[in-house]
Each structure stands twice: as structure tokens, then as C-alpha cells.
Amino acid sequence: MAKYDYLIVGAGLYGAVFAYEAKKRGKSCLVIDKRPHIAGNIYTENLSDINVHVYGAHIFHTSDKKVWDYVQQFAEFNRYTNSPVARYKDELYNMPFNMNTFSKMWNIVTPDQAKEIIDKQKAEITGEPKNLEEQAISLVGRDIYEKLVKGYTEKQWGRDCTELPAFIIKRLPVRFTYDNNYFNDKYQGIPIGGYTQIIEKMLEGAEVRLNTDYFADKAALDACADKIVYTGAVDAYFDFCYGNLEYRSVRFETEELDTPNFQGNAVVNYTDRETPFTRIIEHKFFEFGTQPTTIISREYSAEWKPGDEPYYPVNDEKNGALYQKYKELADKEDKVIFGGRLGEYKYYDMDKVIIAALDAVDKEFGK
């Protein structure tokens, strides 16, 4: 096997940024991924002229101009604004919680009216909230909790809100303005033509091997590079010596429909407990599509088990303590850089992934 400066395990955003920056500095990189495609969870696939977000909705947003300028090198971004709709049975509400939400729910018109209702309902929780249900009610009141938080959260975590720790919902965005823009960030959009092209451009000049399981040939792969950038699961790297870290996974049901418009919005959350999926994504609306058909994906939250794709770290106290034990091992590996949501066991927005990868580059090569 040829010799490389870096073996990069994982062809997602973190690994691709590192490979791009290493190549600019004259370093050789071998990038491997166990999947049959590059781009990790931001992989988009063109079907019927619609760019499908195969692993769920990815909306780029940041307040960091440096990151925004950085990603613009690889694609032109449109002006998409994330304005999801919440559906509770046959009632529709705007997200995040704002005056449009409150006006529909209580038939009121002024911020003072909304504040009065929420403050009155919040008062039922006295003392420190003991679980997620009490925490949510103490933030937004009983009505919003029952219709827009409870069922969605219970589906997402697979547990009743009374069994979930309060700290999972430290805050819920509440706006007393008529503003449906979900993010507060200055920059927001979707790459015209999808995300995969960004990773393709970042990986130009690196050797890429897909359908390659790092652990199936770890000794030989490790020997072919001076250093390793590892973006897989940190507990897997250490052969689960302290036990499995927990994740939530997501299952997608994607289908093409013979209609130009199924739900009228890119993202509709289903917030009642009875509907088995958490949301439906209508992909064409991420790029303002006018195609004659549409493609939708239903998302089902699931408990992770070995063999599933891990999506969301379960950042409770038990898993936090377990991760710290793995981090202590990782910190002793002077030949390995651990990065990304699995390598660091944390939920990362895309802009934060880029920042973390660029920080690792600075640490490795100097600014």
C-alpha cells in the first residue's frame, strides 16, 4: 500500500475540510468511507431533477462571516429561509414559537396578550423543574407544550417527557414578533445543486476509497499514513472497551409523488404522538423547485442499535460521563485526530463542523 501523510477515516464534511486544507499545504491524503458515497450525512442525490437530502434536511446557517465565505468557494447558495410548519392533528402552526403561532392558538393579536397567557400558564410549575415536561411548561406554558412539544419530543427520544431530564430543553425559542425565520443567524441558505458537489470539490486531489471499512483492515490502513484523522464513532475506535455510547437514529421513507406540491413547505413537523413519523420533508422546496412531480421523505425516530446509522448523541449525564472516559483515551493518541459528531460525541451544526475542522488544521499546521 502506498504511503500517505494522512489517512482520513470518513468522507463527510469534517474529513473533507481537513483533506482540502492538507492538500493546499502539499500533503497527501487517503480518504476512506464505509458508505458507497462521499459527503456523509449531507449527501444529496439528484432524482427526477430534485436534489434529495438523503439523510434528512440540511440547512446551512451561520453568523460567522469567515465560515460563510469559506463555503461559498465550493457552491453558490440560494436565499432559502427555514420556516417549518408544525401540524398537530389537523391544526397548523408556524415555527419557531412566535406571534403567528400564538395568534392562531389563542385568537389574539398583541404581544402583551400572548405574554399574559404564557405567564399565567407557566405559573403552574413552582420550584426547580424535575423533568422535561415541567421544564417545557415553565418556559412556554401548558398549551404550547401539549400541542407542539410533547408528542414530537416523545417520538424523538422514544420516552415520555416525564421520564426525560429537564436539561434536554434548556430553552425554547419564543418570539413576540411575527417572524417565522427559525434561525437567528445572519447567513442562511442551501447550495444550488445540492451538498455533494461541495465535498467533491474539497476532495479533488485526494485518493478516495468508498465501501471501505476501516476496522476490517485497520492495521494495514494505519501503517500507510503518518497520521490519522478519525471521524467515526469514538467508542468503536477503542473497541467499546467501556461499553456503547448511546445514540438516536432516524429511518427515512422516501417516495416520489405524481403531484407538483404535496404539503406546500419544505418541512412539516407532526407534533401529535399518534402520527408515527416526526416530520415530512418535501425536498424540491429547498431550491424553490417547479418540477412536475415531488419527492417526500417521512422521518421516523428510532433507538440506535449496532448496524444502524448513529445520528444524535444522547447527551445525558450517563453518556457524558462515559464519553469523558473515551476522551481520556483519545487524548493519549498522539497519531490520531478525533473529529466530527461521532469522533467527539456531540451534535454539530454544519458551520461548527467547519470551524472545528479548521481549528484542527491550524493546530496541526500552524495558522
PyMOL commands that set and color helices and strands:
alter all, ss='L'
color gray80, all
select helices_A, chain A and resi 13-24+40-42+65-72+99-106+111-122+132-140+142-157+161-163+166-168+196-202+214-223+234-237+283-287+317-331+340-343+350-365
alter helices_A, ss='H'
color red, helices_A
select strands_A, chain A and resi 4-9+29-32+44-47+50-53+60-62+85-88+91-94+187-189+207-209+225-230+247-257+267-270+279-282+294-303+312-313+336-338
alter strands_A, ss='S'
color yellow, strands_A
deselect
rebuild
show_as cartoon
